[in-house]
């Protein structure tokens, strides 16, 4: 035997595994598990309790467990027996109710505890009677149990205990009412807040009341030198804030602010709570921080974002900390944890104003890509003309140019002349062709002279940008430049012209797209096929139908998709596509079977492909048949499923069979 097996840990593991291997239905299982309840290891005791729950003789098991509860001095075994009884459900109720009449108060207390853990409403009356027990501990156990599962009668009884002569009963009553979320008359709880023995529980119960007098009393407790009292108050404050509408939340914040501003050093206490371990305390601390509007708490508030459940409150609180809080947050971004930096960045989009541009630009110098994207959004929301120049500069950043363009659109609303001047300057200085596209989109007809000039630029990238931008600036001018650009020596410019024609649509555009479909460059032809679909140029359908038979699979697939988009795909074209050597063309054709023009023969076409050599084509055919809803296809699907070898295709076939058979 190895040292590991002989070690205490090894022996414990062996006993644990041995209990897990016991068949609960086997003779002697009850004795074996009962013995395990007395083991020195909690893991073994837990395994024994689990095993007892599975023994078929429930009355015998409960009787045995109740007998273990009477063995004083064996705390571990009694706890394990209580755990087992609590997990047995209603079958454990009769012996436990009987145990409540035991002469030993310790047994009666255990019975009340376990009945509370069972959480069954039918034991409420029994526990209510136990509140009158001669033994204080039994009464307290009954009150605590009612707090876990009681109804109206339990709430009334617990409320009656608020005047009990012993602090222990008053405490149990307060905790029970808090668990049941039953708020007694406010004045009764307010009186108990002054009782040092139950103060913390009373404070927590105040969290059930709407904002107002209760909020004032809760906040005054934050002046306590006792940390646990302050934390109880914060738990209550956080509880009060949950689910409030804007008006009620404003009322809560106003009351809290009026009290908290008069408490010396309260910001330090709130900061300490924000860094605590209890999520309920941190939730309340966020409410307090927001009410205070204390900018110095901005970083501590942001760090609470490490707790996912509090993200919404963190964002709300950061919004309450004002411009100074925002500046502190911006200045500390480099030292924040990743969760805090993420939520702070999102908050910045909401918090920025016209004074934020310098700090945001500083962030752009070092921030990671995700954060830089947020900063770009925030720059657009500053509504400051100072943000125009950095955003124009970002148009040359391929990762951020799209977002920068959208942010510039926001600024153009407030500062159109500044934005257009900056864009024109960027174009003149040849900063980036992306500036031409934005200029065309935002400048309209007034920038056409610039675009016409750039359309003759020696650099193809700039010519292409001007051609596309012109279509957004002015339709007639865009058509004019696109027509000319179709003869450009650069495929890049011709592609831009094709896209421009696709965006504009109309008969004239369709005519010129017909020329582009015959272009010598494959990239131009591909762009033209897509543009025909975008433009809705049905007169080009014959050209696309010819391309369906093209040897270039990508071109043929795009042609099928464009015909589908136009709604002109017919059965003849589909037969051509379905016989194409490229499986992607076949799948594109299958996807088109749902169109009105193709539906007549769609089922027959799809059925013909259930035997295709490619599994992905067979699976696509099955999915199409399932979607067509034609029950007459069911035999073909079932036959295909019987011989299908591929697992994914089998799944698709099975799903189609289920859909068509209505199972």
N, C-alpha and C positions, 0 to 999 in steps of 0.2 A: 504493500500500500504506500502510495507516495505521501510526501510531507504535506502536499496541498490537500489531499483527501483527508488526512488526519487532523488538519488544522481546524480550529473552531468554525471558521467560515466554510470550510469544506464540508464539515459535518452538518452545519445548518442547511447548506445547499442540498445535501443528500436527503435530509428530513423533509425539506420543502418539496423536492421533486417526488419523493415517495408519497406524500399526501396528494399531490396533483395527479398521481397515477392511480389513485384508488377509485374504483368504480362505485359511485354512490348507491347503486342498486345491489351491490354484492353483500352477502351476509357479513355482519361485523363492521360494516362501514360506519354505522352510527357510533360505535365504541371507538373506532380508530380516529374519527374526526373529533370526537369529544376529548379524547386524550390530547389531540393536537392543540386544543384550546389552552392547555396548560403549558405549552412549550415556552422556553425562555426567549425565543425569537419572535418578534412581531410579524415577520413575514410568514412564519410557519402558522402562527395563530390566525393570521388573515386567511391563509389557504384553507385552514380547518373550517373557519366560519363560512367561506365560500362553498366548501364541500357539503356542509350540513344543509345549506339551502337546497341542495339538489337531491338529498335523500328523500325517497318517495313517502316515507312514513312521517308526514308533517306533524300530526298530533304528538307522536313519540318524540320527535326532534324538539318541538317547542317545550314539552315537559322537561326534557333533559337540559335544555338551555336555561330554563327558569331555575332549575336546581343548581346550576353553576352560578347563577346570580347570587345565590345565598352563601357562597363560600367567601366569607370575609378573609382578608389577607392575601387573596389571589387576584390582585387588581387586573393583571393582564388578561387572565381567563375571563373575568367578569366583563371586561370591556369587549373582548372578542365575542362573548355570548350575546351581549347587547347589540353588537354590530350585526350578528347573524339574525337575531330576532327582528331588528329594524328592516332587514332585507327580505323578510318572509311574507310581508304583506298582511292581508286581512286574517289569515289563519292564526296569526300571533295575537290577535286582539283578545279573544276570550281568556287565555291564561294570564295575560298582562292585566286585564281588568280585575281578574280574581286576585292577582298579586297586589293590587292597590288596597286590598283589605287585609294585607298581612300585618301581623302584630309588630313586626320590626319596621320602624320608619325608614330605615335605609333601603329596605326592599320596596316600600311604597314609592320612595323617591326614584329609584331605578325604573320602576314601572311607569311613572309619569314621564320620565325622560324618554324612554323608548316609545311610548305612545305618541309623544310629540314628534319623534323622528319618523314614525309611520305616516304622519300627516293625513290621517283618515278623518273626514268630517264626522263620522258616526261616533267617534269617541269624545266629541266636544262636551256632551252632558256629563260624562264620567269625570273629565278633567275639571269641569266647573265645580262639581261636588268636592273634588280634591282640594279646591281653594280653601275649603273650610277645615282642612285637616288640622289636628292638634299640633303637628310638627311643622315648624317654620320652613325647614328645607323642602318638605313635600309640597307645601303651598307655593314656594318659589319655583320649584320644578314644574308644577302644574301651570303656573302663570307663564313661564317660559315656553312650555309646550303649546299653550293656547296661542301664544304670539306667533307660532310657526304655522298654525293651521286653522285657527278659529274663525268664526263668522261674526254676525252681529251680536249674538249673546256673549261671546267671548270678549268682544270690544267693550261692551257695557260693563262686564265684570272687571276687566282690567282698569277701566276708567274709575270704577268704584275703589280700586286698590290705591289710587293716587293719594288717598287720605289715610292709608294704612299707618299704624304707629311705628312700624319698623322700616328703616331706610332700604333694607334688602328687598322688601316687597314692593315698595314704591319704585325702586330701580327696575325690578322685573316687569312691573306694569308699564313703565315708560318704554322700556326696550321692546316689550310685546306690542304696544300700540304703534311704535315706529315700524316694527316688522310688518304689521298688518296694514300700515299706511292709514291708520284711523286717527284723525286729529280730534281730541276732546276740546271743549271750550277753551279758548286761548288763555283766559285769565287763570285757569287752573295750572296750565303749564308755566305761565309767566311767574307764578308764585314759586314753583319748584326750581326755577332757574337760580333763585337766591339760596337754595339749599345746597351747601357744599357737597353733601353726600351723593346727590343725584344730579348735580348741575350739568355735567357733560351729556348725560342722557337727555335731560330736558332741552338742552340746546339743540341736540340733533333732532329732537321731535319738532322743534320750532321750524325746521326746514320744510315741514309739510304745509305751512300756512302761506297764504299769498303775501306778496311784498307789502310792507307797511310797518306797523308797530313791531311785529316780530322781527323784521329786518333790522330795525334800530337796536333791539335788544341783542340780537346775534352779533352785530358789529361792535357793540360796546364790550362784548366779551373778548374782542381782540386786544383789549388793553390789559388783559390778565397777564401776570408774570408767569403763570403756569402754562407750559407749552401744550399739554394735553387739552386744557380748556380752550386755548386758541384754536387748536386743530378741530375740536368738536364744533366750534363756531364756524370754521371754514367749511366743514362737511355740510353743515346746515345751509350756509350761504350758497354753496354749489348746488345743493338739492333744490333750493328755492328758484334758482335760475333756470332749471331744466324745463324746457317746453314753453317758456314764456313767449308771448307775442311781443312785437316791438314796443307797444305802449307800456305793457306791464314791465318789460325789461328796463325801459327807461325810468319807470318809477322806482324799481329796485336799485338801479345805479344811483339815482338821485339821493335816495335815503342813505344808502351805504356811503356815498361820498360825503354827505353832511356830517356823518358820525366819524368816519375814518380820518378825515382831515384834521380832526381835533385830538387824535391820539398820537402822542410823541413816539417816534421810532416805529410806527406801524409798517412803514415800507420795508424795514429790515426784517420784521417778522414775516411779512408776505414773501419776501425773497427767500427766506429760509424754508417756508412752506412749499414754494415752487420747486425747490430742490429735494423735497422729501420723497419717501417711498410710497406713501398711500395715495392712490390715484384720486380718491374722493377728496382728500385734503388739497391736492394740487388743483382739482377742478374748482374748489372754492377759492383758492388763492388767485386763480385766473380772474374770477369775478371781482375779487377785491382789487387786484391790480388794475383792471379796466376801470372800475369805479374811481379809483384814485387818479388815474391818468398819469401815473408816475413814470416819466420817460426813462428813468434810470433802470427800470425793471424790464426794458425791452429785450435784452439778451436772455435774461432768465425766463421770460415768457416764451421766447422762441424755442428755448431748449426743452420746454415741456412737450414739444412736438414729437419727442421720442416715444410718447405714449399715443398710439394711433387713435384711441377713443376720444382724445381731447383736441384733435386737430381743428375741428370747427370752432371750439371755444378759443383756441390759441389765435386763430385768424381774426376772430371777432375782437379779442383783447388787444392785439397789435393795432387794430384799427382805432382803438380808443386812446392810444398813447401819443397821438399828435405828431407834429413835424419834428420835434426834438427826438422823440422816440424813434422815428423813422431814420433820422440822421445817425443816431447811435447804432441802429441796426445795420445800416449801410456800412458804417465804419468798422463793424465787427464781423462782417460776413466771412472774412478769411479765417476767423478763429471758431466759428460756430461748428457744431457737429453736422454731419450730413443731413439728418432729418430736420434739424433746426434751420439749416441753410435753405433746404428745399421749401419749407413752409414760409420762411422769411421772404424768399424770392416771390412766392405767390402773393404774399401780403403786400410786397412792394408795388405790384401792379395796381393794387387798390389804393395804396397809401400815397403814391407819388403826387407831387404838384409841380408847379412851374419852377420851384427852386431846387428840384432834385437832379437836374441834368448833370452837374459836375460829379456828384457821387456815382450816378449811374455810369457815366463815361469811365470813371476810375475802375469800376467793377469790370467793365469790358476788357480792361488791360490784362486781367489775370484769371477771370472766372472760367470754369469748365464750360463745355458747349451747351449743356442743358440750361445752365444758369444764364449764359449769354443770351440764349433765346428769350428767356423771361425778361432780361434787361431790355432787349429790343422792344418787346411789347410795352414795357413800362415807359420807355422813352416816348412812344406814341401817345401814351395817356397823360404825359406831362402837360400837353397842350402848349408847350413853350416853343417859341421860334428858335431858341438855342438848341433844340433837339434836332432840327432839320439837318444841319451840317453833318453831325455824326451818323445820322441815318443814311444820308446820301453816300457817305464814305463806305458804309456797310454794304451797299449794293454790289461792291466788288468782291464781297465775301460769299463764295458759292453756297456755303451752308446757311447763311443768314439773309441772303438777298431777298428771298421771297417774303420773309417776315418783315424785313426792313421796308419793303415796298408797301406792305399793308399798313405799317405804322405811319409811313409818309402820307398815305391816304387820309389817316385820321388828322394829321397836322394840317393837311391842305385845306380842310374845312375851315379851320380857324386862321390860318396864315397862308392863303393861296399864293400871293405874290412872292413871299419869302421862299416857299417850297419850290415854285417854278424857277425862280432865279437861281437857286442852288443847283437844281437839276440841269438847267441850261449851262451853268458854269462847269458842272461835271462833264457834260457832253463836250463842251468846247475844249476842256482840258484832257479829253479822251480818258477819263477815269475808268469807265467800264461800259460796255455795250448795254448792260442791264439798266443803266440810267436812261438810255434811249427809250426802252420799253415803258418805263415808269413815266417818263416825260410825255410819251404819246397818250398814255392812259389818263393822265391827270391834266395835261395841258389843252387837249382838244384842238380845235381848228387853229388856234393862235400859234401853235408850234409847227404847223405844216411846213413853213419855209425851211425851218431847221431840218425837219425830217427829209424833205426833198433833197436838200444839200447832202445830207449824210447818205442818202440812197445812192449817191454817186461816188462815195468814198472808195479809196483804193483798197481798204481792208474789207474782206468779205463779211467778217463778223459784224462790222458796223452797218454794212449795207443790209444784211439780213435783219438786224434789229430795227432799222428804220422802216423796212417794208412791213414787218409785223406791227410795229407801233402805229404806222399810218392807218391801218385798218381800224384801230381803236379810236384814233383821233377824228377821222372823218371817212365815212363810207365811200364817197365818190373818189376822194383822193387815194384812199387805200386801194380801190379797184385799179385805179390808174397806175400806181406804183407796182402792184402785184402783176398786172399784165406785162409791164416792161421787165420785171424781174424774172419772169419765166424764161426769158432769153439770156439771162445772166450766165457767165461762164462758170460760176461757182455753184455746185449742187446745194451748198448750204443756203445760198440766197434763193435758189429755186424752191427749196423745201419751205423756206419762210413764206414765199409767195403762195405756195399751195395751201399752207395753213391759213394764210390771210383770206384766200378765196373760200376756204371751207367755213371760216367764221362769218363771212359776209353772205354766202348763199345766193340764191337767185339764178335766173336763166343764164345771165352772162358768166357768172362764176362757174356754172355747170359746163358751159362751152369750153372754157379755158382749162377746167379740170380734165376734160376729155383729152386735151393735148398733153397734160402732165401725166396721164395714165400711160402714155406711149413714150415717156422720157427715156433717154438712154441710161440714166442712172437709176439703179435699183432703189436707193433711198428716196428719191423723188417719187417713184411709182408707189412705194409703200405709203408715203405721206399722202399721195393723191387718193389712194383707196380709202384711207381713213377720212380724208377731207370730204369725199363724196358722201360718206355716211353722215358726217357732221352737218353738211350743208343740206341734206335731205334731197339730193339731186337724183330723182328717180329716172330722169332721162339718161343717166349714165349706167343704168342697170345692165343693158346688153354688154357694155365694156367689162363690167364686173363679172358677168356670167362667163365671159371668155376666159377671164383670169382664174376662175375656179378650176379650170382644167390645166392651169400653168404648172410646169414642173417644179417651180419654186414653192415649197410647201408653205412658207410664211406668207407669201403673197396670196396664195390660194385660200389660206385660212382667213386672212383679213378680208378677202373678197366675200367669203361666205358670211362673215360677221356683218360687213357693211350692207349686204343684201338683206340680211335679217333685220338690221336697223331700219332699212328703207321699207321693209314690209313687202318686198317683191321677190322673196325667195320662193321658187316653185319646185314641184316634184322633180321635174327634169334636171334642174340644177342640183337638187339634193342627191339624185342618183349619181350624177357626175362626181359630186364631192365625196359621197360614201364609197366610191370605188377608187378614190385617190390613194396613192402609195403612202402618203404621209398620214400617220394616225391622228395628228392634231387637226388636220382638215376634216377627217371623219368625225372626230368628236365635236368640232364646230358645227358640222352639219346635223349631228344628233341634237345638239342644243337648240338648233333652229326648228326642230320638228314641232315645237309647241306653237309656232306662228300659224295664223289663220290659213294662209295659203298652202301650208304644208300639211296641215292636220289630217286631211282626207286620206293621204297615203302614209301618214307618219307612223302608224302602228305597224303596218307591213314592213316599212323600211327598218324600223327599230328591231323588229323580230328577226329580220334577216341578219342582223349584226350580233345576235346572241351567240353565234358560233365563230365570231371573229378571232383570229390568232392572238390578238393582244388582249390581256386581261382587263386593262383600263377601258378599252373600247366596249368590251362585254358589260363591264360594270356601268358605264355611262348609258348603254342601251337599256339596261335593266332599270336604271333610275328614270329614264325618259318614259319607259312603258308604265312605270308606277305612277308617274305624273299625268299621263294621258287619260288614265281612268277608263280603260277599255277592257271590261271583264273577259271578252273573247280571247284576250292575249294570255290569260291565266295558264292554260295548258302548256303553252310554249315556254312560259317562265318556269313552271314546275319541272318540265322536261329538262330545261337548261340547268336548273339547280341540281338535279339528280346526277348530272355528269360533271358539274363544275369542280375544278381542283383548286383554284385560287381562293384563298380565304377572304380577301377583300371583295372579290366578285361574288362570292357566296353570300356575303352580308348584303350586298346591293340587291341580289336576286331575292333573298329572303324578305327584305323590306318591301320590295315591289309586290311580292306574292301577298304579303299581309295587307298592303294597301288595296289591292284589287279584290281580295277575297273578303274585305271588310271585317277581318278578325280583330 
